Amino acid sequence: MINSGREWDWMEEEEQVEEILTEANAYNLRAEVKTTAEMFIKDDPELSKTAAYQMAYIEWIK
């Protein structure tokens, strides 16, 4: 079965999240970024996963 557009979007989002976590890992902040992103998503369920991880990364890298 061919993947629907929605599944491809999900895969792209997961790849973006993994890239953010890989970059965070370079600063030994992978776990902190992941935990913070999950808190952002819990607080705002409509926030995209990618946006939450970007926000968390920025929060920790400052």
PASE-827481 format. One line per 8 residues: number of its first residue (from 1); for each residue x negated, y, z negated of N, C-alpha, C. Coordinates in Angstrom, 3 decimals, decimal comma. Layout:
<nodes>
NUM = X Y Z X Y Z X Y Z; ...
</nodes>
This chain:
<nodes>
1 = -0,837 -1,186 0,000 0,000 0,000 0,000 -0,882 1,250 0,000; -0,499 2,191 0,795 -1,241 3,443 0,869 -0,870 4,303 -0,329; -1,871 4,928 -0,924 -1,615 5,804 -2,073 -0,805 7,017 -1,657; 0,131 7,374 -2,492 0,900 8,596 -2,234 0,014 9,793 -2,534; 0,411 10,953 -2,077 -0,333 12,175 -2,349 -0,518 12,412 -3,827; 0,493 12,072 -4,600 0,428 12,293 -6,049 -0,695 11,454 -6,682; -0,850 10,220 -6,248 -1,923 9,375 -6,786 -3,289 9,925 -6,397; -3,400 10,446 -5,184 -4,670 11,032 -4,768 -4,974 12,258 -5,608
9 = -3,953 13,073 -5,893 -4,153 14,242 -6,742 -4,662 13,808 -8,112; -4,081 12,734 -8,639 -4,502 12,230 -9,945 -5,963 11,808 -9,909; -6,337 11,095 -8,851 -7,722 10,637 -8,756 -8,662 11,833 -8,689; -8,282 12,840 -7,940 -9,121 14,024 -7,838 -9,241 14,704 -9,203; -8,130 14,784 -9,916 -8,149 15,401 -11,241 -9,052 14,614 -12,186; -8,947 13,299 -12,149 -9,792 12,465 -13,013 -11,271 12,651 -12,679; -11,577 12,783 -11,396 -12,965 13,013 -11,000 -13,454 14,367 -11,512; -12,603 15,382 -11,439 -12,974 16,703 -11,937 -13,218 16,665 -13,439
17 = -12,343 15,981 -14,156 -12,502 15,856 -15,609 -13,818 15,146 -15,922; -14,112 14,096 -15,190 -15,352 13,355 -15,434 -16,574 14,228 -15,153; -16,504 15,071 -14,125 -17,614 15,978 -13,837 -17,810 16,974 -14,979; -16,713 17,480 -15,516 -16,795 18,412 -16,647 -17,419 17,710 -17,852; -16,976 16,482 -18,113 -17,518 15,734 -19,251 -18,995 15,387 -19,052; -19,380 15,123 -17,826 -20,790 14,840 -17,536 -21,640 16,075 -17,816; -21,143 17,228 -17,392 -21,859 18,484 -17,664 -21,924 18,747 -19,171; -20,824 18,513 -19,871 -20,803 18,700 -21,326 -21,799 17,755 -21,998
25 = -21,921 16,554 -21,460 -22,841 15,571 -22,015 -24,293 16,048 -21,934; -24,596 16,865 -20,937 -25,946 17,415 -20,806 -26,303 18,278 -22,016; -25,286 18,804 -22,681 -25,477 19,613 -23,891 -25,112 18,829 -25,158; -24,935 17,515 -25,011 -24,506 16,649 -26,113 -23,177 17,103 -26,714; -22,270 17,563 -25,853 -20,969 18,062 -26,314 -19,797 17,312 -25,682; -20,043 16,148 -25,128 -18,984 15,404 -24,445 -17,795 15,142 -25,371; -18,045 14,604 -26,546 -16,955 14,263 -27,477 -16,200 15,506 -27,924; -16,936 16,576 -28,188 -16,304 17,813 -28,644 -15,400 18,408 -27,569
33 = -15,884 18,402 -26,325 -15,085 18,932 -25,215 -13,836 18,078 -25,017; -13,991 16,767 -25,074 -12,844 15,872 -24,894 -11,804 16,095 -25,992; -12,241 16,166 -27,229 -11,321 16,371 -28,352 -10,602 17,710 -28,238; -11,344 18,753 -27,893 -10,748 20,084 -27,763 -9,752 20,115 -26,609; -10,094 19,503 -25,489 -9,182 19,458 -24,341 -7,892 18,727 -24,705; -8,014 17,637 -25,435 -6,823 16,894 -25,856 -5,948 17,742 -26,776; -6,566 18,566 -27,616 -5,790 19,472 -28,481 -5,070 20,523 -27,641; -5,758 21,067 -26,622 -5,126 22,049 -25,739 -3,907 21,438 -25,046
41 = -4,037 20,203 -24,575 -2,935 19,522 -23,885 -1,786 19,257 -24,854; -2,117 18,871 -26,077 -1,078 18,625 -27,083 -0,316 19,910 -27,388; -1,041 21,031 -27,485 -0,413 22,324 -27,772 0,401 22,851 -26,598; -0,023 22,529 -25,372 0,658 23,009 -24,165 0,738 21,874 -23,147; 1,771 21,020 -23,252 1,888 19,860 -22,372 1,954 20,195 -20,879; 2,294 21,427 -20,536 2,363 21,800 -19,122 1,003 22,199 -18,556; 0,014 22,330 -19,411 -1,339 22,672 -18,983 -1,920 21,489 -18,215; -2,531 21,762 -17,081 -3,126 20,662 -16,316 -4,328 20,108 -17,079
49 = -4,584 18,853 -16,847 -5,694 18,190 -17,531 -7,025 18,855 -17,161; -7,174 19,179 -15,884 -8,402 19,828 -15,439 -8,589 21,177 -16,126; -7,529 21,970 -16,192 -7,611 23,287 -16,837 -7,965 23,141 -18,309; -7,370 22,172 -18,975 -7,646 21,959 -20,396 -9,117 21,615 -20,621; -9,665 20,761 -19,776 -11,070 20,380 -19,921 -11,998 21,538 -19,571; -11,624 22,340 -18,571 -12,427 23,522 -18,243 -12,431 24,503 -19,409; -11,268 24,743 -19,985 -11,156 25,656 -21,125 -11,981 25,147 -22,309; -11,889 23,856 -22,572 -12,634 23,269 -23,689 -14,139 23,383 -23,456
57 = -14,562 23,126 -22,234 -15,986 23,231 -21,899 -16,484 24,654 -22,139; -15,740 25,617 -21,641 -16,121 27,025 -21,815 -16,171 27,386 -23,295; -15,199 26,888 -24,046 -15,145 27,169 -25,487 -16,415 26,681 -26,196; -16,894 25,512 -25,819 -18,056 24,941 -26,497 -19,389 25,465 -25,969; -19,433 25,898 -24,720 -20,702 26,318 -24,121 -21,066 27,762 -24,465; -20,086 28,565 -24,891 -20,361 29,983 -25,169 -21,602 30,190 -25,995
</nodes>
